Amino acid sequence: MKLVPYTDNFGEKNDCTVRAASAALGITYHEAYVELARLGRKPNHGFRFHLVADKFNFTLIRHMIGKYTVGQFCAMHPNGKYVIRTFRHAFVIDRNLIYDYTKPKKNQRITHVWLVSGEIPTPHEIDIDF
């Protein structure tokens, strides 16, 4: 798990969903900022990522909700691009590279996972003992 620092925020706060949308969609921070504003995000405020995921047809992987930590997820899914939601934060994992402004803790519990590209993990691939 390696961090790819994402620092283009133009002085915004509470903008992890903007950064995640930018990294997931391969667009600039400014383009993501405008797109989320169209969806209702207010400057310097958090935003519900599911609205972004719905608009761009990301696939919510329901059988993973609340079951795994960031470290477990990275170990089990070295390929594909995912938007990860933890408690009050969102970031992108793309082929085991984490796109975020800070490195998440390996033991941090994942609350939601959206597939951006790659194959959807099947439940039997997930249910392994650690």
Sequence and secondary structure as in RCSB ss.txt:
>XXXX:A:sequence
MKLVPYTDNFGEKNDCTVRAASAALGITYHEAYVELARLGRKPNHGFRFHLVADKFNFTLIRHMIGKYTVGQFCA
MHPNGKYVIRTFRHAFVIDRNLIYDYTKPKKNQRITHVWLVSGEIPTPHEIDIDF
>XXXX:A:secstr
 EEEE    TT SS HHHHHHHHHHT  HHHHHHHHHHHT  TT    HHHHHHHTT EE GGGTTT BHHHHHH
H  SSEEEEEETTEEEEEETTEEEESS   TT BEEEEEEEES    HHHH    
